[in-house]
Amino acid sequence: MAAKRTVYHVSPSSEHAAAAGVKWQVEGREGRRLLHEPHRTQKDAIDGARRHAKGHQPAQVIVHARDGHIRSAYTYGATPAAPPDERGRKAGEPGGVF
């Protein structure tokens, strides 16, 4: 079975943190450990998230804009296999049980 992908989110910090100069954050879960890393700029946060993702492959970095929508995503390592659908085939494969 393929390893579960680690996902890191780069998003704006709360208003309270922004008042202290922390504008962006990286959040993710590395196994049982929760990661919450503050950064002053979005570029620093993206660089930090990408560094973590490269060390915990397979991984994905999802970058959110200030309004919350997804701006971009980066994937590292092999993509986990898609689970079979209700017809017994994996996504994108022809054929199946029916």
LUMMI-949707 format. One record per residue: residue number from 1; x, y, z of N, C-alpha, C, O in turn. Coordinates in Angstrom, 1 decimal, padded with zeros to 4 digits. Layout:
# residues N
<node k="NUM" n_X="X" n_Y="Y" n_Z="Z" ca_X="X" ca_Y="Y" ca_Z="Z" c_X="X" c_Y="Y" c_Z="Z" o_X="X" o_Y="Y" o_Z="Z"/>
...
This chain:
# residues 98
<node k="1" n_X="000.8" n_Y="-001.2" n_Z="000.0" ca_X="000.0" ca_Y="000.0" ca_Z="000.0" c_X="000.9" c_Y="001.2" c_Z="000.0" o_X="001.9" o_Y="001.3" o_Z="000.7"/>
<node k="2" n_X="000.5" n_Y="002.2" n_Z="-000.8" ca_X="001.3" ca_Y="003.5" ca_Z="-000.9" c_X="001.2" c_Y="004.3" c_Z="000.4" o_X="000.2" o_Y="004.2" o_Z="001.1"/>
<node k="3" n_X="002.3" n_Y="005.0" n_Z="000.7" ca_X="002.3" ca_Y="005.9" ca_Z="001.8" c_X="001.3" c_Y="007.0" c_Z="001.7" o_X="001.1" o_Y="007.5" o_Z="000.5"/>
<node k="4" n_X="000.7" n_Y="007.5" n_Z="002.7" ca_X="-000.2" ca_Y="008.6" ca_Z="002.7" c_X="000.6" c_Y="009.9" c_Z="002.5" o_X="001.6" o_Y="010.1" o_Z="003.0"/>
<node k="5" n_X="000.0" n_Y="010.8" n_Z="001.6" ca_X="000.7" ca_Y="012.0" ca_Z="001.3" c_X="000.6" c_Y="013.0" c_Z="002.5" o_X="-000.5" o_Y="013.2" o_Z="003.0"/>
<node k="6" n_X="001.7" n_Y="013.7" n_Z="002.8" ca_X="001.7" ca_Y="014.7" ca_Z="003.8" c_X="001.3" c_Y="016.0" c_Z="003.1" o_X="001.9" o_Y="016.3" o_Z="002.0"/>
<node k="7" n_X="000.4" n_Y="016.8" n_Z="003.6" ca_X="-000.1" ca_Y="018.0" ca_Z="003.0" c_X="000.3" c_Y="019.2" c_Z="003.9" o_X="-000.1" o_Y="019.2" o_Z="005.1"/>
<node k="8" n_X="000.9" n_Y="020.2" n_Z="003.3" ca_X="001.3" ca_Y="021.4" ca_Z="004.0" c_X="000.5" c_Y="022.6" c_Z="003.4" o_X="000.4" o_Y="022.7" o_Z="002.2"/>
<node k="9" n_X="-000.1" n_Y="023.4" n_Z="004.2" ca_X="-000.9" ca_Y="024.6" ca_Z="003.8" c_X="-000.2" c_Y="025.8" c_Z="004.1" o_X="000.2" o_Y="026.0" o_Z="005.3"/>
<node k="10" n_X="000.0" n_Y="026.7" n_Z="003.1" ca_X="000.5" ca_Y="028.0" ca_Z="003.4" c_X="-000.7" c_Y="029.0" c_Z="003.3" o_X="-001.3" o_Y="029.1" o_Z="002.3"/>
<node k="11" n_X="-000.9" n_Y="029.7" n_Z="004.4" ca_X="-002.1" ca_Y="030.5" ca_Z="004.5" c_X="-001.8" c_Y="031.8" c_Z="005.3" o_X="-000.9" o_Y="031.8" o_Z="006.1"/>
<node k="12" n_X="-002.7" n_Y="032.8" n_Z="005.1" ca_X="-002.5" ca_Y="034.0" ca_Z="006.0" c_X="-002.7" c_Y="033.7" c_Z="007.4" o_X="-003.5" o_Y="032.9" o_Z="007.8"/>
<node k="13" n_X="-001.9" n_Y="034.4" n_Z="008.3" ca_X="-002.1" ca_Y="034.3" ca_Z="009.7" c_X="-003.3" c_Y="035.0" c_Z="010.2" o_X="-003.9" o_Y="035.8" o_Z="009.5"/>
<node k="14" n_X="-003.7" n_Y="034.7" n_Z="011.4" ca_X="-004.8" ca_Y="035.4" ca_Z="012.1" c_X="-004.5" c_Y="036.9" c_Z="012.2" o_X="-003.3" o_Y="037.3" o_Z="012.2"/>
<node k="15" n_X="-005.5" n_Y="037.7" n_Z="012.5" ca_X="-005.3" ca_Y="039.2" ca_Z="012.6" c_X="-004.4" c_Y="039.5" c_Z="013.8" o_X="-003.6" o_Y="040.4" o_Z="013.8"/>
<node k="16" n_X="-004.6" n_Y="038.7" n_Z="014.9" ca_X="-003.8" ca_Y="038.9" ca_Z="016.1" c_X="-002.3" c_Y="038.6" c_Z="015.8" o_X="-001.4" o_Y="039.4" o_Z="016.2"/>
<node k="17" n_X="-002.0" n_Y="037.6" n_Z="015.0" ca_X="-000.6" ca_Y="037.3" ca_Z="014.7" c_X="000.0" c_Y="038.3" c_Z="013.7" o_X="001.1" o_Y="038.7" o_Z="013.8"/>
<node k="18" n_X="-000.9" n_Y="038.8" n_Z="012.8" ca_X="-000.5" ca_Y="039.8" ca_Z="011.8" c_X="-000.1" c_Y="041.1" c_Z="012.5" o_X="000.8" o_Y="041.8" o_Z="012.0"/>
<node k="19" n_X="-000.8" n_Y="041.4" n_Z="013.6" ca_X="-000.5" ca_Y="042.6" ca_Z="014.3" c_X="000.9" c_Y="042.5" c_Z="014.9" o_X="001.6" o_Y="043.6" o_Z="015.2"/>
<node k="20" n_X="001.4" n_Y="041.3" n_Z="015.2" ca_X="002.7" ca_Y="041.1" ca_Z="015.7" c_X="003.8" c_Y="041.0" c_Z="014.7" o_X="005.0" o_Y="040.7" o_Z="015.0"/>
<node k="21" n_X="003.4" n_Y="041.1" n_Z="013.4" ca_X="004.4" ca_Y="041.0" ca_Z="012.3" c_X="004.5" c_Y="039.7" c_Z="011.6" o_X="005.2" o_Y="039.5" o_Z="010.7"/>
<node k="22" n_X="003.7" n_Y="038.7" n_Z="012.1" ca_X="003.6" ca_Y="037.4" ca_Z="011.4" c_X="002.5" c_Y="037.4" c_Z="010.5" o_X="001.3" o_Y="037.3" o_Z="010.9"/>
<node k="23" n_X="002.8" n_Y="037.4" n_Z="009.2" ca_X="001.7" ca_Y="037.6" ca_Z="008.2" c_X="001.3" c_Y="036.2" c_Z="007.6" o_X="000.1" o_Y="036.1" o_Z="007.1"/>
<node k="24" n_X="002.1" n_Y="035.2" n_Z="007.5" ca_X="001.8" ca_Y="033.9" ca_Z="006.9" c_X="002.2" c_Y="032.8" c_Z="007.8" o_X="003.1" o_Y="032.9" o_Z="008.7"/>
<node k="25" n_X="001.6" n_Y="031.6" n_Z="007.6" ca_X="001.9" ca_Y="030.4" ca_Z="008.4" c_X="001.9" c_Y="029.2" c_Z="007.5" o_X="001.3" o_Y="029.1" o_Z="006.4"/>
<node k="26" n_X="002.6" n_Y="028.2" n_Z="008.0" ca_X="002.7" ca_Y="026.9" ca_Z="007.3" c_X="002.1" c_Y="025.9" c_Z="008.4" o_X="002.5" o_Y="025.9" o_Z="009.5"/>
<node k="27" n_X="001.1" n_Y="025.1" n_Z="007.9" ca_X="000.4" ca_Y="024.2" ca_Z="008.8" c_X="000.4" c_Y="022.8" c_Z="008.1" o_X="000.3" o_Y="022.7" o_Z="006.9"/>
<node k="28" n_X="000.7" n_Y="021.8" n_Z="008.9" ca_X="000.6" ca_Y="020.4" ca_Z="008.3" c_X="000.8" c_Y="019.4" c_Z="009.4" o_X="000.9" o_Y="019.8" o_Z="010.6"/>
<node k="29" n_X="000.7" n_Y="018.1" n_Z="009.1" ca_X="000.9" ca_Y="017.1" ca_Z="010.0" c_X="001.9" c_Y="016.1" c_Z="009.5" o_X="001.8" o_Y="015.5" o_Z="008.4"/>
<node k="30" n_X="003.0" n_Y="016.0" n_Z="010.3" ca_X="004.1" ca_Y="015.0" ca_Z="009.9" c_X="003.9" c_Y="013.8" c_Z="010.8" o_X="004.5" o_Y="013.8" o_Z="012.0"/>
<node k="31" n_X="003.3" n_Y="012.8" n_Z="010.4" ca_X="003.0" ca_Y="011.7" ca_Z="011.2" c_X="002.0" c_Y="012.1" c_Z="012.3" o_X="000.9" o_Y="012.5" o_Z="012.1"/>
<node k="32" n_X="002.5" n_Y="012.0" n_Z="013.6" ca_X="001.6" ca_Y="012.4" ca_Z="014.7" c_X="001.9" c_Y="013.8" c_Z="015.2" o_X="001.2" o_Y="014.4" o_Z="016.0"/>
<node k="33" n_X="002.9" n_Y="014.4" n_Z="014.6" ca_X="003.4" ca_Y="015.8" ca_Z="015.0" c_X="002.7" c_Y="016.8" c_Z="014.2" o_X="002.7" o_Y="016.8" o_Z="012.9"/>
<node k="34" n_X="002.0" n_Y="017.8" n_Z="014.8" ca_X="001.4" ca_Y="018.9" ca_Z="014.2" c_X="002.5" c_Y="020.0" c_Z="013.9" o_X="003.3" o_Y="020.3" o_Z="014.8"/>
<node k="35" n_X="002.5" n_Y="020.6" n_Z="012.7" ca_X="003.4" ca_Y="021.6" ca_Z="012.4" c_X="002.7" c_Y="022.9" c_Z="012.3" o_X="001.7" o_Y="023.0" o_Z="011.5"/>
<node k="36" n_X="003.1" n_Y="023.9" n_Z="012.9" ca_X="002.6" ca_Y="025.3" ca_Z="012.8" c_X="003.8" c_Y="026.2" c_Z="012.9" o_X="004.4" o_Y="026.5" o_Z="013.9"/>
<node k="37" n_X="004.1" n_Y="026.8" n_Z="011.7" ca_X="005.3" ca_Y="027.6" ca_Z="011.6" c_X="005.0" c_Y="029.0" c_Z="011.1" o_X="004.5" o_Y="029.1" o_Z="010.0"/>
<node k="38" n_X="005.3" n_Y="030.0" n_Z="011.9" ca_X="005.0" ca_Y="031.4" ca_Z="011.4" c_X="006.1" c_Y="032.0" c_Z="010.5" o_X="007.3" o_Y="031.7" o_Z="010.7"/>
<node k="39" n_X="005.7" n_Y="032.8" n_Z="009.6" ca_X="006.6" ca_Y="033.5" ca_Z="008.7" c_X="006.2" c_Y="034.9" c_Z="008.4" o_X="005.0" o_Y="035.2" o_Z="008.5"/>
<node k="40" n_X="007.1" n_Y="035.8" n_Z="008.2" ca_X="006.8" ca_Y="037.2" ca_Z="007.9" c_X="006.3" c_Y="037.5" c_Z="006.5" o_X="005.5" o_Y="038.4" o_Z="006.3"/>
<node k="41" n_X="006.8" n_Y="036.7" n_Z="005.5" ca_X="006.4" ca_Y="036.9" ca_Z="004.1" c_X="005.8" c_Y="035.5" c_Z="003.5" o_X="006.1" o_Y="034.5" o_Z="004.0"/>
<node k="42" n_X="005.0" n_Y="035.7" n_Z="002.5" ca_X="004.5" ca_Y="034.5" ca_Z="001.8" c_X="005.6" c_Y="033.7" c_Z="001.2" o_X="005.6" o_Y="032.5" o_Z="001.2"/>
<node k="43" n_X="006.6" n_Y="034.4" n_Z="000.6" ca_X="007.7" ca_Y="033.7" ca_Z="000.0" c_X="008.4" c_Y="032.8" c_Z="001.0" o_X="008.8" o_Y="031.7" o_Z="000.7"/>
<node k="44" n_X="008.7" n_Y="033.4" n_Z="002.2" ca_X="009.4" ca_Y="032.6" ca_Z="003.2" c_X="008.6" c_Y="031.4" c_Z="003.7" o_X="009.1" o_Y="030.3" o_Z="003.9"/>
<node k="45" n_X="007.2" n_Y="031.6" n_Z="003.7" ca_X="006.4" ca_Y="030.5" ca_Z="004.1" c_X="006.4" c_Y="029.4" c_Z="003.1" o_X="006.4" o_Y="028.2" o_Z="003.4"/>
<node k="46" n_X="006.3" n_Y="029.8" n_Z="001.8" ca_X="006.3" ca_Y="028.8" ca_Z="000.7" c_X="007.7" c_Y="028.0" c_Z="000.7" o_X="007.7" o_Y="026.8" o_Z="000.6"/>
<node k="47" n_X="008.8" n_Y="028.8" n_Z="000.9" ca_X="010.1" ca_Y="028.1" ca_Z="000.9" c_X="010.2" c_Y="027.1" c_Z="002.1" o_X="010.7" o_Y="026.0" o_Z="001.9"/>
<node k="48" n_X="009.6" n_Y="027.5" n_Z="003.2" ca_X="009.6" ca_Y="026.6" ca_Z="004.4" c_X="008.8" c_Y="025.4" c_Z="004.2" o_X="009.2" o_Y="024.3" o_Z="004.5"/>
<node k="49" n_X="007.6" n_Y="025.6" n_Z="003.6" ca_X="006.7" ca_Y="024.4" ca_Z="003.3" c_X="007.3" c_Y="023.5" c_Z="002.3" o_X="007.3" o_Y="022.3" o_Z="002.4"/>
<node k="50" n_X="008.0" n_Y="024.0" n_Z="001.3" ca_X="008.6" ca_Y="023.2" ca_Z="000.3" c_X="009.8" c_Y="022.4" c_Z="000.8" o_X="010.0" o_Y="021.2" o_Z="000.5"/>
<node k="51" n_X="010.5" n_Y="023.0" n_Z="001.7" ca_X="011.6" ca_Y="022.3" ca_Z="002.4" c_X="011.1" c_Y="021.1" c_Z="003.2" o_X="011.7" o_Y="020.1" o_Z="003.2"/>
<node k="52" n_X="010.0" n_Y="021.4" n_Z="004.0" ca_X="009.4" ca_Y="020.3" ca_Z="004.8" c_X="008.9" c_Y="019.2" c_Z="003.8" o_X="009.1" o_Y="018.0" o_Z="004.1"/>
<node k="53" n_X="008.3" n_Y="019.5" n_Z="002.7" ca_X="007.7" ca_Y="018.6" ca_Z="001.8" c_X="008.7" c_Y="017.7" c_Z="001.2" o_X="008.5" o_Y="016.5" o_Z="001.0"/>
<node k="54" n_X="009.9" n_Y="018.3" n_Z="000.8" ca_X="010.9" ca_Y="017.5" ca_Z="000.2" c_X="011.5" c_Y="016.5" c_Z="001.2" o_X="012.0" o_Y="015.4" o_Z="000.8"/>
<node k="55" n_X="011.4" n_Y="016.8" n_Z="002.5" ca_X="011.9" ca_Y="015.9" ca_Z="003.5" c_X="010.9" c_Y="014.8" c_Z="003.9" o_X="011.3" o_Y="013.9" o_Z="004.6"/>
<node k="56" n_X="009.7" n_Y="015.0" n_Z="003.6" ca_X="008.6" ca_Y="014.0" ca_Z="004.0" c_X="007.8" c_Y="013.6" c_Z="002.8" o_X="006.6" o_Y="013.6" o_Z="002.8"/>
<node k="57" n_X="008.4" n_Y="013.1" n_Z="001.7" ca_X="007.8" ca_Y="012.6" ca_Z="000.5" c_X="007.0" c_Y="011.3" c_Z="000.7" o_X="007.5" o_Y="010.5" o_Z="001.5"/>
<node k="58" n_X="005.9" n_Y="011.0" n_Z="000.1" ca_X="005.2" ca_Y="011.9" ca_Z="-000.8" c_X="004.5" c_Y="013.0" c_Z="-000.1" o_X="003.9" o_Y="012.8" o_Z="001.0"/>
<node k="59" n_X="004.5" n_Y="014.2" n_Z="-000.6" ca_X="004.0" ca_Y="015.4" ca_Z="000.0" c_X="003.4" c_Y="016.4" c_Z="-001.0" o_X="003.7" o_Y="016.3" o_Z="-002.2"/>
<node k="60" n_X="002.6" n_Y="017.3" n_Z="-000.5" ca_X="002.0" ca_Y="018.3" ca_Z="-001.3" c_X="002.0" c_Y="019.6" c_Z="-000.5" o_X="001.7" o_Y="019.7" o_Z="000.7"/>
<node k="61" n_X="002.3" n_Y="020.8" n_Z="-001.2" ca_X="002.2" ca_Y="022.1" ca_Z="-000.6" c_X="001.1" c_Y="022.8" c_Z="-001.3" o_X="001.1" o_Y="022.9" o_Z="-002.6"/>
<node k="62" n_X="000.1" n_Y="023.3" n_Z="-000.6" ca_X="-001.0" ca_Y="024.0" ca_Z="-001.1" c_X="-000.9" c_Y="025.5" c_Z="-000.6" o_X="-000.9" o_Y="025.7" o_Z="000.6"/>
<node k="63" n_X="-000.8" n_Y="026.4" n_Z="-001.6" ca_X="-000.7" ca_Y="027.8" ca_Z="-001.2" c_X="-002.0" c_Y="028.5" c_Z="-001.4" o_X="-002.6" o_Y="028.5" o_Z="-002.5"/>
<node k="64" n_X="-002.4" n_Y="029.1" n_Z="-000.3" ca_X="-003.7" ca_Y="029.9" ca_Z="-000.3" c_X="-003.5" c_Y="031.4" c_Z="-000.5" o_X="-002.4" o_Y="031.9" o_Z="000.0"/>
<node k="65" n_X="-004.4" n_Y="032.1" n_Z="-001.2" ca_X="-004.3" ca_Y="033.5" ca_Z="-001.3" c_X="-004.9" c_Y="034.2" c_Z="-000.1" o_X="-005.4" o_Y="033.4" o_Z="000.8"/>
<node k="66" n_X="-004.8" n_Y="035.5" n_Z="000.0" ca_X="-005.3" ca_Y="036.2" ca_Z="001.2" c_X="-006.8" c_Y="035.9" c_Z="001.4" o_X="-007.3" o_Y="035.9" o_Z="002.5"/>
<node k="67" n_X="-007.6" n_Y="035.7" n_Z="000.3" ca_X="-009.0" ca_Y="035.5" ca_Z="000.4" c_X="-009.4" c_Y="034.0" c_Z="000.7" o_X="-010.5" o_Y="033.7" o_Z="000.8"/>
<node k="68" n_X="-008.4" n_Y="033.2" n_Z="000.8" ca_X="-008.6" ca_Y="031.8" ca_Z="001.1" c_X="-008.6" c_Y="030.8" c_Z="-000.1" o_X="-008.4" o_Y="029.6" o_Z="000.2"/>
<node k="69" n_X="-008.8" n_Y="031.3" n_Z="-001.3" ca_X="-008.8" ca_Y="030.3" ca_Z="-002.4" c_X="-007.4" c_Y="029.8" c_Z="-002.7" o_X="-006.4" o_Y="030.4" o_Z="-002.3"/>
<node k="70" n_X="-007.3" n_Y="028.6" n_Z="-003.3" ca_X="-006.1" ca_Y="028.0" ca_Z="-003.6" c_X="-005.4" c_Y="028.7" c_Z="-004.8" o_X="-006.0" o_Y="028.8" o_Z="-005.9"/>
<node k="71" n_X="-004.2" n_Y="029.2" n_Z="-004.5" ca_X="-003.4" ca_Y="029.9" ca_Z="-005.6" c_X="-002.6" c_Y="029.0" c_Z="-006.4" o_X="-002.5" o_Y="029.1" o_Z="-007.6"/>
<node k="72" n_X="-001.9" n_Y="028.0" n_Z="-005.7" ca_X="-001.1" ca_Y="027.0" ca_Z="-006.4" c_X="-000.8" c_Y="025.8" c_Z="-005.5" o_X="-001.1" o_Y="025.9" o_Z="-004.3"/>
<node k="73" n_X="-000.3" n_Y="024.8" n_Z="-006.2" ca_X="000.0" ca_Y="023.6" ca_Z="-005.4" c_X="001.3" c_Y="022.9" c_Z="-006.0" o_X="001.5" o_Y="023.0" o_Z="-007.2"/>
<node k="74" n_X="002.1" n_Y="022.3" n_Z="-005.1" ca_X="003.3" ca_Y="021.6" ca_Z="-005.5" c_X="003.3" c_Y="020.2" c_Z="-005.0" o_X="002.9" o_Y="020.0" o_Z="-003.8"/>
<node k="75" n_X="003.6" n_Y="019.2" n_Z="-005.8" ca_X="003.6" ca_Y="017.9" ca_Z="-005.4" c_X="005.0" c_Y="017.3" c_Z="-005.4" o_X="005.8" o_Y="017.5" o_Z="-006.4"/>
<node k="76" n_X="005.4" n_Y="016.5" n_Z="-004.4" ca_X="006.7" ca_Y="016.0" ca_Z="-004.3" c_X="006.6" c_Y="014.5" c_Z="-004.1" o_X="005.8" o_Y="014.0" o_Z="-003.3"/>
<node k="77" n_X="007.4" n_Y="013.7" n_Z="-004.8" ca_X="007.4" ca_Y="012.2" ca_Z="-004.7" c_X="006.3" c_Y="011.6" c_Z="-005.5" o_X="005.6" o_Y="012.3" o_Z="-006.2"/>
<node k="78" n_X="006.2" n_Y="010.3" n_Z="-005.4" ca_X="005.2" ca_Y="009.6" ca_Z="-006.2" c_X="003.8" c_Y="009.9" c_Z="-005.7" o_X="003.6" o_Y="010.0" o_Z="-004.5"/>
<node k="79" n_X="002.9" n_Y="010.0" n_Z="-006.7" ca_X="001.5" ca_Y="010.2" ca_Z="-006.3" c_X="000.9" c_Y="008.9" c_Z="-005.9" o_X="001.0" o_Y="007.9" o_Z="-006.6"/>
<node k="80" n_X="000.2" n_Y="008.8" n_Z="-004.7" ca_X="-000.4" ca_Y="007.6" ca_Z="-004.2" c_X="-001.4" c_Y="007.0" c_Z="-005.3" o_X="-002.1" o_Y="007.8" o_Z="-005.9"/>
<node k="81" n_X="-001.5" n_Y="005.7" n_Z="-005.4" ca_X="-002.4" ca_Y="005.1" ca_Z="-006.4" c_X="-003.8" c_Y="005.4" c_Z="-006.0" o_X="-004.2" o_Y="005.5" o_Z="-004.8"/>
<node k="82" n_X="-004.6" n_Y="005.6" n_Z="-007.0" ca_X="-006.1" ca_Y="005.9" ca_Z="-006.8" c_X="-006.8" c_Y="004.6" c_Z="-006.4" o_X="-006.5" o_Y="003.6" o_Z="-006.9"/>
<node k="83" n_X="-007.7" n_Y="004.7" n_Z="-005.5" ca_X="-008.4" ca_Y="003.5" ca_Z="-005.0" c_X="-009.4" c_Y="003.1" c_Z="-006.2" o_X="-009.8" o_Y="003.9" o_Z="-007.0"/>
<node k="84" n_X="-009.7" n_Y="001.8" n_Z="-006.2" ca_X="-010.6" ca_Y="001.3" ca_Z="-007.3" c_X="-012.0" c_Y="002.0" c_Z="-007.1" o_X="-012.5" o_Y="002.2" o_Z="-005.9"/>
<node k="85" n_X="-012.7" n_Y="002.2" n_Z="-008.2" ca_X="-014.1" ca_Y="002.8" ca_Z="-008.1" c_X="-015.0" c_Y="001.6" c_Z="-007.9" o_X="-014.6" o_Y="000.5" o_Z="-007.8"/>
<node k="86" n_X="-016.3" n_Y="001.9" n_Z="-007.9" ca_X="-017.3" ca_Y="000.9" ca_Z="-007.6" c_X="-017.4" c_Y="-000.2" c_Z="-008.7" o_X="-018.0" o_Y="-001.2" o_Z="-008.5"/>
<node k="87" n_X="-016.7" n_Y="000.0" n_Z="-009.9" ca_X="-016.7" ca_Y="-001.0" ca_Z="-010.9" c_X="-015.5" c_Y="-001.9" c_Z="-010.9" o_X="-015.3" o_Y="-002.7" o_Z="-011.7"/>
<node k="88" n_X="-014.6" n_Y="-001.7" n_Z="-009.9" ca_X="-013.4" ca_Y="-002.5" ca_Z="-009.8" c_X="-012.2" c_Y="-002.0" c_Z="-010.6" o_X="-011.3" o_Y="-002.8" o_Z="-010.7"/>
<node k="89" n_X="-012.3" n_Y="-000.8" n_Z="-011.1" ca_X="-011.1" ca_Y="-000.3" ca_Z="-011.8" c_X="-010.6" c_Y="000.9" c_Z="-011.1" o_X="-011.3" o_Y="001.6" o_Z="-010.4"/>
<node k="90" n_X="-009.3" n_Y="001.2" n_Z="-011.4" ca_X="-008.8" ca_Y="002.5" ca_Z="-010.9" c_X="-009.1" c_Y="003.6" c_Z="-011.8" o_X="-009.4" o_Y="003.4" o_Z="-013.0"/>
<node k="91" n_X="-009.1" n_Y="004.8" n_Z="-011.3" ca_X="-009.4" ca_Y="006.0" ca_Z="-012.1" c_X="-008.5" c_Y="006.0" c_Z="-013.3" o_X="-007.3" o_Y="005.9" o_Z="-013.2"/>
<node k="92" n_X="-009.1" n_Y="006.2" n_Z="-014.5" ca_X="-008.3" ca_Y="006.4" ca_Z="-015.7" c_X="-008.1" c_Y="005.0" c_Z="-016.4" o_X="-007.6" o_Y="005.0" o_Z="-017.6"/>
<node k="93" n_X="-008.4" n_Y="003.9" n_Z="-015.8" ca_X="-008.2" ca_Y="002.6" ca_Z="-016.5" c_X="-009.5" c_Y="002.2" c_Z="-017.2" o_X="-010.6" o_Y="002.4" o_Z="-016.8"/>
<node k="94" n_X="-009.3" n_Y="001.7" n_Z="-018.4" ca_X="-010.5" ca_Y="001.2" ca_Z="-019.1" c_X="-011.0" c_Y="-000.2" c_Z="-018.5" o_X="-010.2" o_Y="-000.8" o_Z="-017.8"/>
<node k="95" n_X="-012.2" n_Y="-000.5" n_Z="-018.8" ca_X="-012.7" ca_Y="-001.8" ca_Z="-018.4" c_X="-013.3" c_Y="-001.8" c_Z="-017.0" o_X="-013.8" o_Y="-000.8" o_Z="-016.5"/>
<node k="96" n_X="-013.2" n_Y="-002.9" n_Z="-016.3" ca_X="-013.8" ca_Y="-003.0" ca_Z="-015.0" c_X="-014.7" c_Y="-004.2" c_Z="-014.9" o_X="-014.7" o_Y="-005.0" o_Z="-015.9"/>
<node k="97" n_X="-015.4" n_Y="-004.4" n_Z="-013.8" ca_X="-016.2" ca_Y="-005.6" ca_Z="-013.6" c_X="-017.5" c_Y="-005.6" c_Z="-014.5" o_X="-017.9" o_Y="-006.6" o_Z="-015.0"/>
<node k="98" n_X="-018.1" n_Y="-004.4" n_Z="-014.7" ca_X="-019.3" ca_Y="-004.3" ca_Z="-015.5" c_X="-019.1" c_Y="-004.0" c_Z="-016.9" o_X="-020.0" o_Y="-003.9" o_Z="-017.7"/>
